[in-house]
Structure formats: C-alpha cells, structure tokens
Amino acid sequence: MTEQRLCWRCREWLANKFGSNYYVAPSNHCHHPEPEQKPKEECWCDEPNFRMIYLGKERTEVQFCPLCGKPRKDWGK
C-alpha cells in the first residue's frame, strides 16, 4: 500500500483541524496542482533593510533575524 500524498495546504488544514497526529484516511485525497513543499514565508532577512525593535521601553538594533537566526551582515544574500 502506498502512502497517501497530500499537498501542503491539505496537510496544514488537517493539522489545524485535528492536531499534529491526524489520520489520513484512504478517502482523503487532494487534486491541487500545487507543489509538495510550502512556499518559504517572508523573513526579515530577505530584505537588507535596517530594523529596530522595542525591548521594554528601549529601541534596540536587531543583530539576528528573529525568524531564522541569520546574522544581520548576511541579510539580503
């Protein structure tokens, strides 16, 4: 028996509805023509712009991307 393949949208919908340990029934299928992998979400480091954040009441310069951890010197590459 082959494993049921669902696109990322269907897997995300099932995980949101039933939790991470959802059961993929044989009747579950998708016909979406989309890629198997979820597209990369936009990250702070995709643009080399200068970013500041507030930590408490102080504005602080961001040294690492808070989403992926890439150092600021490598942003935009």
Secondary structure, DSSP 8 states (H G I E B T S, - for coil): -------HHHHHHHHHHH-TT----TT------S-SS------GGGS----EEEETTEEEE--B-TTT--BGGGTT-
